[in-house]
Amino acid sequence: MIRSMTGFGRAIHEVDGRTYTVEIKSVNHKYNDINIRLPRFLNSVEDELRKQIQASISRGKVDVFINFDNYSDKGINIKINRNLAKEYLTELKLLAEETGVPYELSVVDVSKLPDILKMEENGDEELISEELKVALAEALKNFVDMRTKEGQKLCEDMKRRIDWIEVKVNEIAKFSSTLVEEYIEKLEARVKELMKTDVVDETRLAQEIVIYSDKCSIEEELTRLRSHILQFNELLKFSSPIGKKFDFLVQEMNREVNTIGSKANCLEITNRVIDIKTEIENIREQIQNIE
């Protein structure tokens, strides 16, 4: 299934007082650009998390936000800066003696002083990283589901547009089939008008017709354009990543339409070329959202 490059996924995983919150969001990007923001003590597992993300996402600018709240007895140590606490007590006692202010401090009061208590993550990174991967997997699933739903809407829209283009191509083919006959009639009438005679050099006339037919023929372009439309419809059935293939195919379609517009000396064909080019540009904008 085709997937959009824009999406959002969120998951919360709780285990024994440890809470993992993972949020993933993405926007359009030419390549796969993944930015992970996680607690510093988990930097050692960032590469593993990146590989897990890359297994599900192949294109887009992806931001991953990971938050970890720990209310368990694992993963955190509380340390007291005893030397600093003693310095606080000494200085405060001197201040009390100098000012006559009562010296009444408890251990709790001292613990509230700046830099006395410090929380440090201990060596349970393996446990925490494994639990984090569970949260990440759930967030990725939600993220990919949203991308898939958006991709389905894009697919339906592009299918409608490419079908409309095919109708216009068939109309151009009908007009192109009568171009030579119309040219012959106009050429004969013009020669008779200029020469003031009903006698026309058939050999010379045939040469001019051959030259004109070769110059204005768009059969090859129509054949290639129909082939591109067929390939486009086939790609709509594929699964992502496929955005770059769509982009290339649309470029080729635009090239053929431009050639048709420059070769076909017909107002009806020119009008339809303009319509097709407008619709191709609309499809190109949609393709920029496809993974």
C-alpha positions in Angstrom: 0.0 0.0 0.0 1.2 3.5 -0.9 2.1 5.6 2.2 2.2 9.3 2.7 5.4 10.9 4.1 3.5 12.9 6.6 2.2 11.2 9.8 2.1 11.1 13.5 2.3 8.2 16.0 2.3 8.1 19.8 2.6 5.4 22.4 2.9 5.1 26.2 4.3 2.0 27.8 4.4 1.5 31.6 6.3 -1.2 33.5 6.6 -1.3 37.3 6.6 2.5 37.8 8.7 3.2 34.6 6.8 5.1 31.9 8.0 5.5 28.4 6.4 8.0 26.1 7.3 8.0 22.4 6.1 10.4 19.8 6.9 10.3 16.1 6.1 12.9 13.5 7.3 13.4 9.9 7.1 15.7 7.0 8.2 15.5 3.3 11.8 15.1 2.6 13.8 13.9 -0.4 15.8 11.4 1.7 15.4 9.5 5.0 16.3 12.0 7.7 15.7 10.7 11.3 16.3 12.9 14.3 16.0 11.2 17.7 15.7 13.1 21.0 16.0 10.9 24.1 17.4 11.0 27.6 21.2 11.4 27.7 21.8 8.2 29.6 20.3 6.3 26.7 22.6 7.7 24.0 24.3 4.3 23.8 21.2 2.7 22.4 20.4 5.4 19.8 21.8 3.4 16.9 19.6 0.4 17.8 16.6 2.6 18.0 17.5 4.2 14.6 17.7 0.8 13.0 14.3 -0.1 14.4 12.9 3.1 12.9 14.5 2.7 9.5 13.0 -0.8 9.2 9.6 0.9 9.1 10.4 4.2 7.5 12.3 4.7 4.3 11.7 8.3 3.4 10.8 11.6 5.0 12.1 14.0 7.7 11.2 12.1 10.9 11.4 13.5 14.4 11.3 11.1 17.3 10.7 12.3 20.9 11.3 9.9 23.7 10.5 10.7 27.4 11.3 8.5 30.3 9.7 8.9 33.8 11.1 6.6 36.4 9.3 6.0 39.7 10.7 2.5 40.3 13.8 1.3 42.2 15.6 0.5 39.0 17.5 2.8 36.8 18.0 5.6 39.2 20.4 6.3 42.2 20.1 9.2 44.5 23.4 10.7 45.8 24.0 13.2 48.5 26.9 15.7 48.1 28.1 15.3 51.7 31.0 17.6 51.4 28.9 20.4 50.0 26.2 19.8 52.7 28.9 20.2 55.4 30.1 23.4 53.9 26.5 24.7 53.9 26.1 23.8 57.6 29.4 25.4 58.6 28.7 28.6 56.8 25.1 28.8 58.0 26.2 28.2 61.6 28.7 31.0 61.3 26.0 33.3 59.9 23.7 32.5 62.7 26.4 33.3 65.3 27.3 36.6 63.6 23.7 37.8 63.2 22.0 36.3 66.2 19.5 34.5 64.0 18.3 31.2 65.5 20.1 28.2 64.0 17.4 25.6 63.3 18.1 23.3 60.5 16.9 19.7 59.8 18.4 17.2 57.4 15.4 17.8 55.1 16.1 21.5 55.1 19.7 20.8 54.1 18.6 18.4 51.3 16.6 21.3 49.7 19.7 23.4 49.3 21.1 23.7 45.7 23.1 20.8 44.4 22.8 18.7 47.6 20.7 15.9 46.1 21.5 14.4 42.7 19.7 11.7 40.8 21.9 9.5 38.6 20.9 6.7 36.2 22.6 3.4 37.1 23.6 0.5 35.0 20.1 -0.8 34.1 20.3 0.6 30.5 19.7 -2.9 29.0 16.4 -3.3 30.8 15.3 0.2 30.1 16.3 0.0 26.4 14.3 -3.2 25.9 11.2 -1.7 27.5 11.7 1.4 25.4 11.8 -0.7 22.2 8.3 -2.0 23.0 7.0 1.6 23.3 8.8 2.5 20.1 7.3 -0.4 18.2 3.8 0.6 19.2 4.4 4.2 18.3 5.8 3.1 14.9 2.7 1.0 14.2 0.4 3.9 14.9 2.6 6.1 12.8 2.7 3.8 9.8 -1.1 3.2 10.1 -1.7 7.0 9.8 0.8 7.2 6.9 -1.1 4.3 5.2 -4.5 6.0 5.5 -3.1 9.2 4.1 -1.5 7.3 1.3 -4.8 5.7 0.4 -6.3 9.1 0.0 -3.4 10.2 -2.2 -3.8 7.1 -4.3 -7.5 7.6 -4.9 -6.9 11.3 -5.9 -4.1 10.4 -8.3 -6.1 7.6 -9.8 -8.9 10.0 -10.6 -6.5 12.5 -12.1 -4.6 10.0 -14.3 -7.9 8.6 -15.6 -8.9 12.1 -16.6 -5.6 12.5 -18.4 -6.1 9.3 -20.3 -9.5 10.6 -21.5 -7.8 13.8 -22.8 -5.0 11.7 -24.5 -7.7 9.7 -26.3 -9.3 13.0 -27.5 -6.0 14.2 -28.8 -5.5 11.0 -30.7 -8.9 11.5 -32.4 -7.9 15.0 -33.5 -4.5 14.0 -34.6 -5.9 11.3 -37.0 -7.6 14.1 -39.1 -4.7 16.5 -39.2 -3.2 15.2 -42.4 -6.6 15.1 -44.2 -7.4 18.7 -43.2 -3.9 19.8 -44.2 -4.3 18.2 -47.7 -7.6 20.0 -48.2 -6.2 23.3 -47.1 -3.1 22.9 -49.2 -5.0 22.1 -52.3 -7.3 25.0 -51.8 -4.5 27.3 -51.2 -2.5 26.2 -54.3 -5.5 26.6 -56.5 -6.2 30.0 -55.0 -2.6 31.2 -55.6 -2.1 29.6 -59.0 -5.6 30.4 -60.2 -6.0 27.0 -61.7 -7.6 23.7 -60.9 -4.6 21.8 -62.1 -2.3 20.8 -59.2 1.0 19.0 -59.4 0.2 15.8 -57.6 3.8 14.8 -57.1 4.8 18.1 -55.5 1.6 18.0 -53.4 2.5 14.5 -52.2 6.0 15.6 -51.2 4.6 18.4 -49.1 2.1 16.1 -47.5 4.8 13.6 -46.6 7.0 16.4 -45.1 4.0 17.8 -43.1 2.9 14.3 -41.9 6.4 13.5 -40.6 6.7 16.9 -38.9 3.3 16.9 -37.2 3.0 13.2 -36.4 2.5 12.6 -32.7 1.8 8.9 -32.8 5.1 7.9 -31.1 4.5 10.5 -28.4 0.9 9.2 -27.8 2.1 5.6 -27.7 4.7 6.5 -25.1 2.3 8.6 -23.1 -0.2 5.8 -23.0 2.6 3.5 -21.8 3.4 5.9 -19.0 -0.2 6.1 -18.0 -0.3 2.2 -17.9 2.8 2.1 -15.8 1.4 4.8 -13.5 -1.7 2.7 -12.9 0.5 -0.3 -12.1 2.5 1.7 -9.6 -0.6 2.6 -7.8 -0.9 -1.0 -6.8 2.6 -1.3 -5.4 3.7 -0.7 -1.8 5.9 2.1 -0.5 8.6 3.2 -1.0 7.7 4.3 -4.5 7.6 8.1 -4.5 10.8 8.5 -6.5 9.5 6.1 -9.3 6.3 8.2 -9.5 8.4 11.4 -9.8 10.4 10.0 -12.6 7.4 8.7 -14.5 5.6 12.1 -14.2 8.7 13.8 -15.6 8.5 11.5 -18.7 4.8 12.1 -19.1 5.4 15.9 -19.0 8.1 15.6 -21.6 5.9 13.7 -24.0 3.0 16.2 -23.6 5.4 19.1 -24.3 6.5 17.4 -27.5 2.9 16.9 -28.5 2.1 20.5 -27.9 5.1 21.7 -30.0 4.4 19.4 -32.9 0.6 19.4 -33.3 -0.6 22.5 -35.1 -4.1 22.3 -33.9 -6.0 24.5 -31.4 -8.1 21.6 -30.0 -5.0 19.6 -29.3 -3.2 22.6 -27.8 -6.1 23.2 -25.4 -6.0 19.6 -24.2 -2.2 19.7 -23.8 -2.6 22.7 -21.5 -5.3 20.8 -19.5 -3.1 17.7 -19.2 0.0 19.8 -18.2 -2.1 21.4 -15.4 -3.2 18.0 -14.2 0.3 16.6 -14.3 1.5 19.4 -12.1 -1.3 18.6 -9.6 -0.2 15.0 -9.6 3.4 16.1 -9.2 2.4 18.0 -6.0 0.7 15.0 -4.6 3.7 12.8 -5.4 5.9 15.0 -3.2 3.9 13.6 -0.2 4.5 9.9 -1.1 7.1 7.8 0.6 
